[in-house]
Amino acid sequence: MRKRISVDHLQVGMYLQEMCGSWMDHPFWRSRFKIENPQDIKSIRASSIREVWIDTSKGLDVEDGQAMEQAEVEIEVEQVLISAISESVVIERVDIAQELERAAKICLQAKQAVTSMFNEARMGKALDAADAMPLVEEISNSVLRNPGALISLARLKTKDDYTYMHSVAVCALMVALARQLGLDAAQIRQAGMAGLLHDIGKMMISLDILNKPGRLTDGEFDTVKSHPAEGYQLLLEAKGVDEVTLDVCLHHHEKVDGSGYPDGLVDHEITIFAKMGAVCDVYDAITSNRPYKSGWDPAESLRKMAEWSKGHFDPMIFQAFVKSVGIYPIGSLVRLESGRIGVVIDQTEKSLLTPKVKVFYSTKSNLRIPPEVLDLSSNVVRDKIIAREDPDKWHFVDLNELWGGVTLW
């Protein structure tokens, strides 16, 4: 049985099933193992991870009253996500099919531009924010036409491209979130620039550490955690970098409960832009393939973040983020009431619960079926989503092609 417990209740002999936090919050390359070394417990408690999942069928249990069981957590998560459904800003968008081709070109151009910009920073050349503004404008314009197109394509980065395309993705996510929050045009551009440059400090970290496929040593983990401060120093020496970008670079790993880094700020001490950066950074990190871990399904990622939201994220910012990407973001695998399985291909203006879905598999016949696009917000469509599906269970090798139809790399 899975139970969620405080790290204070961890014991040697427990089977650790999952950390309740982003992969970058702890030094372990895996999160499923039996705890046999007391030092592992100390490392977990020394990190910003405050809760974990244990599997009591594979290791020791906890005392009564020290854990939340799966059903309780599911109810809690549903409440967090449901709170995001109402009062979302209705944003007109062009059809995603129209935007995907343009977004794919922007992604390729952005990858080249950010790679060059970051490599120059690695070699000690001072940045000029003005050089990056045209790229931010291109990304912003695509997001304003249809946020799902570029955001979803940027998620398909390769492990080798992660650091560069992560910056592009966070830029796009910040723009979409800023728009959802009702910020003005100048603030939206500031949010985009901050997203693009938030991880510039990773250029000061060895590629051997950034791309390491296994567990980081404590020293390596401390080195990775230095990137906000390193980036802040780089940006102080750059031209035209505003206070918002500096702030997001330095504080995008802060958490509202004070367990973040580098300054351990608490809720009221963290600016709205830094809180936005924290949400966008984590979402893209956990949905992307990394050298040491495959990305999670977008809808599952939101549910994980909802589990962590009490101490990690500002509730208002997280709810706005869910509204900006959808309860079922593009690329999410879902099961419909009819027994068909499909992939979300776009959002609709009517409700976060009624996206457009391309169905392609029947669970009743256990066979592929001709793909068909259903607008679940339409009055003529009687089907509805009843569950998320785990892509790892089904092994649909063409899942990305089904929703995107665009080849990036």
C-alpha positions in Angstrom: 0.0 0.0 0.0 1.2 3.5 -0.9 1.3 6.1 1.9 2.5 9.6 1.9 4.6 10.5 5.0 6.7 13.3 6.4 10.5 12.8 6.0 10.6 13.1 9.8 9.0 9.6 9.9 11.4 7.9 7.6 13.2 4.8 8.9 15.8 2.3 7.7 13.9 -0.6 6.2 11.2 1.5 4.5 10.7 1.2 0.7 10.9 4.7 -0.8 8.4 4.8 -3.8 8.6 8.5 -4.7 9.8 11.9 -3.6 7.1 14.6 -3.2 9.1 17.2 -5.1 10.9 18.1 -8.3 13.9 15.9 -9.4 16.2 18.9 -8.7 15.2 19.0 -5.1 17.1 15.9 -4.0 20.5 14.3 -4.9 19.2 10.8 -5.8 19.2 9.7 -9.4 16.3 7.4 -8.6 13.4 7.6 -6.1 12.5 4.0 -5.7 14.7 2.0 -3.4 14.7 0.4 0.0 16.4 2.6 2.6 19.3 0.6 4.0 21.7 3.4 4.9 20.8 6.1 7.6 22.9 8.5 5.6 20.2 8.4 2.8 17.6 9.6 5.4 19.9 12.4 6.4 20.4 13.5 2.8 16.6 13.5 2.2 16.0 15.5 5.3 18.7 17.9 4.4 17.1 18.6 1.0 13.9 20.6 0.5 11.8 17.5 0.2 9.3 17.5 3.1 7.2 14.4 2.2 7.7 11.1 0.4 5.6 8.1 -0.7 6.5 4.7 0.8 5.2 1.3 -0.3 4.4 -0.7 2.8 4.1 -4.0 0.9 7.9 -3.7 0.1 9.2 -2.3 3.4 8.4 -1.1 6.9 5.1 0.7 7.7 4.6 3.8 9.9 2.6 4.2 13.0 -1.1 5.0 12.8 -1.8 8.6 12.2 1.6 9.3 10.6 0.5 8.9 7.0 -2.0 9.9 4.3 -3.1 7.0 2.2 -3.6 7.1 -1.6 -7.4 7.7 -1.5 -7.0 10.7 0.9 -4.3 12.2 -1.3 -6.4 11.7 -4.5 -9.3 13.7 -2.8 -6.8 16.5 -1.8 -5.4 16.7 -5.4 -8.9 16.8 -6.9 -9.8 19.7 -4.7 -6.7 21.6 -5.8 -7.3 21.0 -9.5 -11.1 21.6 -9.3 -10.4 25.0 -7.8 -8.7 26.0 -11.0 -11.7 25.2 -13.3 -13.8 28.2 -12.5 -13.2 31.8 -13.5 -10.5 31.1 -16.0 -9.7 33.9 -18.4 -11.3 33.1 -21.8 -8.5 33.6 -24.4 -9.3 33.4 -28.1 -6.7 31.4 -30.0 -6.1 30.3 -33.6 -6.5 26.6 -34.4 -3.5 24.7 -33.2 -2.9 23.1 -36.6 -2.3 26.6 -38.0 0.2 27.4 -35.3 2.2 24.2 -35.0 4.2 24.7 -38.2 5.1 28.3 -37.2 5.9 27.1 -33.6 8.2 24.4 -34.9 10.2 26.9 -36.9 10.4 29.2 -33.9 11.6 26.3 -31.7 14.4 25.5 -34.2 15.5 29.1 -34.4 15.2 29.5 -30.6 17.4 26.4 -30.0 20.2 27.8 -32.2 19.9 31.3 -30.7 19.9 30.2 -27.0 22.7 27.6 -27.6 24.9 30.4 -29.1 23.9 32.9 -26.4 24.6 30.5 -23.5 27.8 29.2 -25.0 29.1 32.8 -25.2 28.2 33.2 -21.6 30.1 30.1 -20.8 33.1 31.6 -22.5 32.9 34.8 -20.5 31.2 37.1 -23.1 28.8 39.6 -21.5 25.2 39.3 -22.5 23.0 42.0 -23.9 19.3 41.6 -23.2 18.5 43.6 -26.4 19.9 40.8 -28.4 17.5 38.3 -26.9 14.4 40.5 -27.1 13.5 39.6 -30.7 13.5 35.9 -29.7 11.3 36.7 -26.7 8.9 38.6 -29.0 8.7 35.6 -31.5 8.0 33.2 -28.7 5.4 35.5 -27.1 3.6 36.1 -30.4 3.3 32.3 -30.9 2.0 31.8 -27.4 -0.6 34.6 -27.8 -1.8 33.0 -31.0 -2.1 29.5 -29.4 -0.1 28.7 -26.2 -0.4 25.0 -26.6 1.6 24.8 -29.8 5.0 26.1 -28.8 4.7 25.0 -25.2 4.0 21.4 -26.2 6.7 21.3 -28.9 9.3 22.7 -26.6 8.6 19.8 -24.2 9.9 17.4 -26.8 13.5 18.4 -26.3 16.2 15.7 -26.4 18.3 15.0 -23.4 21.3 16.8 -25.0 19.2 19.9 -25.7 17.6 20.1 -22.3 19.4 23.1 -20.8 18.8 25.2 -23.9 15.2 24.2 -24.8 14.2 24.3 -21.2 14.9 28.0 -21.3 12.7 28.4 -24.4 9.9 26.3 -22.8 10.0 28.3 -19.6 9.9 31.6 -21.6 6.7 30.4 -23.3 5.1 29.1 -20.1 5.9 32.4 -18.3 4.2 34.3 -21.2 1.1 32.1 -21.1 0.9 32.4 -17.3 1.4 36.2 -17.3 -1.4 36.5 -19.8 -3.7 34.3 -17.6 -2.9 36.5 -14.6 -3.9 39.6 -16.6 -0.5 41.3 -16.6 0.0 44.1 -19.1 2.0 43.8 -22.3 5.2 45.2 -20.8 5.0 42.7 -17.8 4.3 39.8 -20.2 7.6 40.7 -22.1 9.4 40.9 -18.8 8.1 37.5 -17.7 9.2 36.0 -21.1 12.7 37.5 -20.8 13.0 36.2 -17.2 12.0 32.7 -18.3 14.5 32.7 -21.2 17.4 33.7 -18.9 16.4 32.1 -15.6 18.9 29.2 -15.9 21.8 31.1 -17.4 23.9 30.2 -14.3 24.0 26.6 -15.5 26.6 27.7 -18.0 29.0 28.0 -15.0 28.5 24.3 -14.2 30.4 21.4 -15.8 28.6 19.6 -18.5 29.7 16.3 -16.9 27.6 17.2 -13.9 24.6 18.7 -15.8 24.4 15.6 -18.0 25.3 13.0 -15.5 23.0 9.9 -15.9 23.5 8.6 -12.4 23.2 9.9 -8.8 24.9 13.1 -8.0 27.3 13.2 -5.1 26.5 15.7 -2.3 29.2 18.0 -3.7 27.8 17.8 -7.2 24.3 18.5 -5.9 25.6 21.6 -4.1 27.3 22.7 -7.3 24.0 22.4 -9.2 22.2 24.4 -6.5 24.7 27.2 -7.1 23.3 28.1 -10.5 20.8 30.7 -9.4 23.5 32.8 -7.7 26.0 32.1 -10.5 23.4 33.3 -13.0 22.6 36.4 -11.0 26.2 37.4 -11.1 26.3 36.9 -14.8 23.3 39.0 -15.4 24.6 41.8 -13.2 27.4 42.1 -15.6 25.1 42.0 -18.7 23.6 44.9 -20.5 19.9 45.8 -20.3 18.8 43.2 -17.8 15.9 44.4 -15.7 15.1 43.7 -12.1 12.4 41.1 -12.9 14.9 38.9 -14.8 17.5 39.3 -12.0 14.9 38.3 -9.4 13.6 35.3 -11.3 17.1 34.0 -12.0 18.1 34.2 -8.4 14.8 33.1 -6.8 13.1 30.6 -9.1 14.0 27.7 -6.7 12.5 29.4 -3.6 9.3 27.9 -2.1 6.5 29.4 -0.1 7.3 27.3 3.0 10.8 28.6 3.1 12.5 25.3 2.1 13.8 26.5 -1.2 17.2 28.0 -2.1 19.4 30.0 -2.2 17.9 32.4 0.4 15.2 30.3 2.0 12.6 33.0 1.4 9.0 32.5 2.6 5.7 33.3 0.9 5.5 37.1 1.3 9.2 37.5 0.6 9.0 36.0 -2.9 7.8 38.2 -5.7 5.0 37.2 -8.1 7.4 36.8 -10.9 9.7 34.5 -8.9 6.7 32.5 -7.9 5.7 32.2 -11.6 9.2 31.1 -12.4 9.1 28.4 -9.8 5.9 26.8 -11.2 7.0 27.1 -14.9 10.5 25.7 -14.2 9.2 22.7 -12.3 6.5 21.8 -14.9 8.9 21.8 -17.8 11.5 19.9 -15.8 9.3 17.1 -14.9 7.6 16.7 -18.3 10.9 16.6 -20.2 13.3 13.7 -20.7 16.5 14.2 -18.7 19.8 12.4 -18.8 18.7 10.4 -15.7 14.9 10.2 -16.0 12.1 10.1 -18.6 9.6 12.9 -18.5 6.1 12.4 -17.0 2.8 12.7 -18.8 1.6 16.4 -18.8 -1.6 15.6 -16.9 0.1 13.4 -14.4 2.7 16.1 -13.9 0.0 18.6 -12.9 -1.4 16.2 -10.4 2.1 15.7 -8.9 2.5 19.4 -8.6 -0.9 19.7 -7.0 0.3 17.2 -4.4 3.3 19.4 -3.6 1.5 22.7 -4.0 0.9 23.4 -0.3 4.5 24.1 0.5 6.0 24.5 -2.9 3.9 27.0 -4.9 1.7 30.0 -4.3 -1.9 28.6 -4.6 -3.1 31.5 -6.7 -0.2 31.3 -9.1 -0.5 27.5 -9.4 -4.3 27.7 -10.2 -3.6 30.3 -12.9 -0.9 28.0 -14.3 -3.3 25.1 -14.5 -5.8 27.4 -16.3 -3.0 28.4 -18.8 -2.1 24.9 -19.8 -5.3 23.0 -19.1 -6.3 20.3 -16.6 -5.3 17.9 -19.5 -2.4 19.7 -21.3 -1.7 18.9 -24.9 0.0 15.5 -25.2 -1.9 14.0 -22.3 -3.1 10.4 -22.8 -6.7 10.0 -21.6 -9.5 7.4 -21.6 -13.0 8.3 -22.6 -16.3 7.0 -21.3 -16.8 5.2 -24.6 -13.7 3.0 -23.9 -11.6 4.7 -26.5 -8.1 6.1 -25.7 -6.9 9.3 -27.2 -4.4 12.1 -26.8 -5.3 15.7 -26.1 -4.5 17.9 -29.1 -5.8 21.3 -28.1 -7.8 23.2 -25.4 -11.2 24.7 -26.0 -12.7 27.9 -24.7 -15.7 26.3 -23.0 -14.0 24.3 -20.2 -10.7 23.0 -18.9 -12.4 19.6 -18.7 -13.5 19.5 -22.4 -10.4 19.7 -24.6 -10.1 18.4 -28.2 -9.0 14.7 -28.2 -7.7 12.5 -31.0 -9.0 9.0 -30.3 -7.0 6.1 -31.9 -7.4 3.0 -29.7 -10.3 0.9 -28.5 -10.0 -0.8 -25.1 -13.1 -2.9 -25.9 -11.4 -4.5 -28.9 -7.8 -3.9 -27.8 -7.1 -2.6 -31.3 -6.0 0.6 -33.0 -8.9 2.4 -34.7 -8.8 5.1 -37.4 -7.8 8.4 -35.7 -10.7 10.8 -35.1 -10.7 14.2 -33.5 -13.4 14.9 -30.9 -14.2 18.4 -29.6 -15.5 17.4 -26.2 -17.0 20.9 -25.7 -19.3 20.4 -28.6 -23.0 19.7 -27.9 -23.0 16.9 -30.5 -20.2 15.0 -28.9 -21.5 12.7 -26.1 -18.2 11.3 -24.9 -16.2 12.6 -22.0 -12.8 12.0 -20.2 -13.1 9.6 -17.3 -9.4 9.0 -16.5 -5.8 9.7 -17.3 -3.7 6.9 -18.8 -0.1 6.1 -18.2 1.8 6.2 -21.5 4.4 3.8 -20.1 1.6 1.2 -19.7 0.6 1.4 -23.4 3.9 1.9 -25.2 2.3 3.9 -28.1 5.5 4.8 -29.9 3.8 7.4 -32.2 2.1 9.3 -29.4 3.9 12.6 -30.1 3.2 12.3 -33.8 -0.5 11.7 -33.1 -0.9 15.0 -31.3 1.7 17.1 -33.0 2.3 15.8 -36.5 5.5 18.0 -36.6 9.0 16.7 -36.6 11.4 18.9 -34.6 14.8 17.3 -34.1 
